[in-house]
Amino acid sequence: MPAGAGVRAHSPARRAWQRFRRHRRGYISLWIFAILFGVSLFAGVLSNDRPLLASYDGNLYVPLWKDYPETTFGGDFNAPTEWHDPFIRQQFQKGGNWLLWPLNRYSFNTLNYYAELPNPAPPSAQNVLGTDDRGRDVLARLLYGFRLSVLFGLALTAIGTGLGIVMGALQGYFAGRVDITLQRFIEVWSAIPELYLLLILASVFEPGIGVLLVTLSLFGWMGLSDYVRAEFLRNRQLEFVQAARALGLPRRTIILRHILPNSLTPVLAFLPFRMSAAIVALASLDFLGLGVSESSPSLGELLAQGKTNLDAWWIALPTFGVLVGMLMLLIFIGEALRDALDPRKR
């Protein structure tokens, strides 16, 4: 066996991963969440109002990536083809023409003009989970909304974690006046009413994912900075840090190589919980009409439609199930990660 192989096999990271794998509920939840998120990344291929491929008069077309005028397929107008138009569908039923559709033939903003029942329409062969009050496919909006929620949660968690680590590291390493000054700043900043600030920004700027991400990032780092600060205050007094200072290593090297890696345990343990909090914040603000634009797929907006249309159970019930299932998976992952990194269980 090569030298050092036994050491690598029993490294702290490897032992933490082995403890995480022994936590069956969290380990299985991680796989389920990863698979669902991976599938949602291909939402444009799985659910779209454009065919993946089209063959007409011996020519091959890719409508998913390119717009084709209606005249290309025997129509009268030089406008982008409406693939759900009965005339266009009849054109592709002639001869050897064919269309390769996605599994779901609607995108998140597709209006079903050819529904047989008024909107919101119940589940049918055309719309597996029915339509909302504007005629949009509920299944497509759930798929795209899941992707948007996870990506937003990842982005907000990454930004908040980065800011929290920087602020906590500055407070914990330099301590003294730097720590006191930043603590007073955090106290004043945390006293600002976040909801009022969102109301002001919503009246000034057009609602969008960027405005919401920036606003929530301004407040999402404060809770984590306290844990990083405490870890830095503890680790800065350890012998290996004192030895690094005695050797004359620069502060940047001491912080990044010696203190920070040994201070990330609470950061890693809280990541799934912070991500679930970000997803809940997005859904709540969308439910109140303060989140993303109306054209964007949103789980909170679907919940608001479900509250307005109580008889349309196919809107609120699947949306509630997707949101609760997503949060449960993240909580199970967070519990397993917390137990794996708990020094008392090593």
C-alpha positions, 0 to 999 in steps of 0.5 A: 500500500502506498505511503500515506494511503492509510492516513488519507483513508482515515482523514477527517473529511472521509470519516465525516462522509462515512458518518453521513452515509450511515445516516440512511434517511439523510443519505437517501434524501440527498440522492433524491434531492440531487436527482430531482434537481438534475431532472429540473435542470432539463425542464426546457427539454422535458416540458415545452410548447415546442417540439424537440424535432420536426420533419417536414417534406424531408427536411429536419427542423429543431424548433426547440432552439430556433423559430420558424415562420408558419409559411415554412410548414404551409401556413399563410403568415410570416410569423413564428409557428404556433405548434399547438395550432390545429392547422399546423398539427394537421400539416404534420399528419400528412405524408412522412411528416412527423413531430417529436414532442417533449414529455409535457407539451407545455412550457411554464408560460404557455396558454392553452387556448384549445382547452375544452373547459374554462380555466382553471381546468381540471386534470385531463389528457392534455394537462395532466395536472390541469391549468391555473386561472390563466390557462397555464399548465400546472405541471410545467409551472411546478417543474420550472418553479422547483428549478427556480426555487432551488437555484434561488436558494443556492444563490442566496445561500452562497451569497449569505454564507460568503458575507457571513464568513467574511464578516465573522472572520474579521470580527473573530480574528482582529477582535478588539475595536474591530469586533466591537465596531462591527457588532454595533453595525450588525445591531443597527443593521438588523433593526431595519425592518426587512419587509418594509424595505421590500415594500419600498423596493417593490414600489420603486423597481420592477419585481424580479429575481435580481432585486429579491436576491440582492435585498435578501442577501443584505440581511441573510448573512448576520446569523451565520457571522455570529457562529464564524466569529465564535469559531475564530475567537476560539481558534485564534488562540490555539497553539498552531495559530500562535506558531504560525504567527511566530514564524512570521506568516502573513495574516491572509495565510493564517486566516485562509489556511489555518483558522478558516478550515477549522472554523467551517463546521457550523457553516457546513452544518447549517447550509441545508437549513439556510437553503430551506429558509431561502426557499420558504422566503421566496415562496412567502414573498411570491405568495404576498405578491412581493417576489418575482414577476408574474410571468415567472414560474413560482410556487408561491404564486401557485399557492396564492392561486390555490387560495383564490380558487379553493375549488381548484384542488389541482393547483394548491395540493400538488404545489403544497406537496412539492414545497413540503417535500423539497423542504423535508428533503433539505431538513433530512440532509441538514440533520445528517450533515449536522450529526456527521460533523458533530465532534461529540459523535466522532 
